[in-house]
Amino acid sequence: MREKDWWKEPIETFGMRTLFHALSEYDGDDVWEDILGYVMERPWMIDLKDRFATVREVEHTAPWQSEDEDLLQTLYLLYAASRVRDVLVFARQPPPLDPQMQRGLDEWLNRTEPSFELLPIDRFEAFFEHVGCRSTTVPFFDPILHEIVVCDQSDRADDDIVVIEQLWPALLIGELVFARAGVRVRAGSARARAGVADRSPMYWEHWRRHRRTFDLSMGWGTNSQWGTRFRRDYLTDSGRVFNFDALVQRRGEAREATEAALSADQLEELVKNRCMLRSHDELNHELWPYDSPIGERRP
């Protein structure tokens, strides 16, 4: 059994990566006092804020290409921070439908389910403010800002998706969406189906308590999985960009198989929402939407 503060030395080198493991394994009484408050005072948090600021505006960045090592490292660090985000909102999600299957998946991925109590939202926001995030709340449903955690079915199939409760806020770094808000919605089945919109596999995310997730770290070793690029979505005055780094076309067999399995509308639904909203029964294999961008910006 590891000592209580085993993480304090490696966190100076590995930052958010070590914090993710420390939070997952924490069994104390006050995660804010024991871990998060300490981390906010670390000099490397300022370095992260400065680095993340370099990609905060879409006009001052470009899609990643293989020769851009500095941008690649920024995307790796954003990904590590997103795993910390996942752990901090874990307790705000419903339990899994199949706990045994979920435990098996967590063991395979070397994940320890966090056990600390709900972190107050103001402290969640305060922690990520230290790396340049601001919280935002938008009352109408927008897939670039909202992740459906619970879907209640309306009686009328054509009813729009309506946000009825926010479980955690969206976080933005400038125009860059760092975290989508977790929301409970009500919707007609033609827009979002209960049991699909809130339970189907979610892509570009590492960990949810109530649903399976897929990101590009899956299947990699303990160290290699941290070499995963953060997906960049931008919300700008001129419109939205989903999966910004896929604007550099990288076609391959996996993407072509996904495009063959889905209609154009289904692929758009998957890329925008990171999951299917209405039907996924016919999709019995992992898809590859990672190289599919959507740009909706006006000139």
Buried (B, 14 or more C-beta within 10 A) or exposed (E): EEEEEBBBEBBEEBBBBBBBBBBBBBEEEEBBEBBBBBBBEBEBBEEBBEBBBEBBBBEEBBBBEEEEEEBBEBBBBBBBBBBBBBBBBBBBBBEBEEEEEBEEBBEEBEBEBBEBEEBEBEBBBBBBBBBBBBBEEBEEBBBBBBBBBBBBBBEEEEBBBBBEEBBBBBBBBBBBBBBBBBBBBBBBBBBBBBEBBBBBBBBBBBBBBBBBBBBBBBEEEEEEBBBBBBBBBBBBEEBBBBBBBBBEEEEEEBBEEBBEBBEEEBBBBBBBBBBBBBEBEEBEEEBBBBBBBBBEEEE
